Amino acid sequence: DADVTQTPRNRITKTGKRIMLECSQTKGHDRMYWYRQDPGLGLRLIYYSFDVKDINKGEISDGYSVSRQAQAKFSLSLESAIPNQTALYFCATSDFPTDTQYFGPGTRLTVL
Amino acid sequence: AQSVTQLGSHVSVSEGALVLLRCNYSSSVPPYLFWYVQYPNQGLQLLLKYTSAATLVKGINGFEAEFKKSETSFHLTKPSAHMSDAAEYFCAVSLSGGSNYKLTFGKGTLLTVNP
């Protein structure tokens, strides 16, 4: 079984809809991250969490919110989806002090 | 603040040829540096990382990278390309030793390997 899983893997939604992307991990890591990937832009950090009570904005948090339900679960929500949020979304985890990040397989989101 | 610049968004090599993917970084403190690979329709996988030990770092699949502080570079190389190396490669930097660990990624380099 994969260490970092994301659901759904693909999602098509309409402008204005609320959508939630979920991430679960079995690596036992405290730190979790959400990134979006756009062609030619690399990965950009949306939110990160160092433990259940510690959630921080990344460089592109506008239009997104997160919830850390447990050490193993970190969800990303789009309250009112818009077309420019069409992207590939990745969840990642890491532990301290190795700081290596481990990525999930990604969720491809299309907002029409 | 930290940043990464990957020179060349697309690199094409022949099978068996040298692979060289360039990465330059900017960091206010000694950095940790990473190379990740993304195969089609997959997440990112760590190739190798530099964390202030040996400046020449060996990774998986025959890749290696050398940290050059004077040039602020961390270029990725492989002596002989294989068809299976075709993927997108990302260089990333983080600030070393801090409790606020975040990765900053470059924009990626797509490697094509021609038969």
Interface residues (C-beta under 8 A of the other chain):
Chain A: V4 R31 Y33 G40 L41 G42 L43 R44 L45 Y48 F50 G58 F90 A92 S94 F96 D99 T100 Q101 Y102 F103 G104 P105 G106
Chain B: S9 Y32 F34 Y36 Q42 G43 L44 Q45 L46 K49 T51 F90 S94 S99 Y101 K102 L103 T104 F105 G106 K107 G108
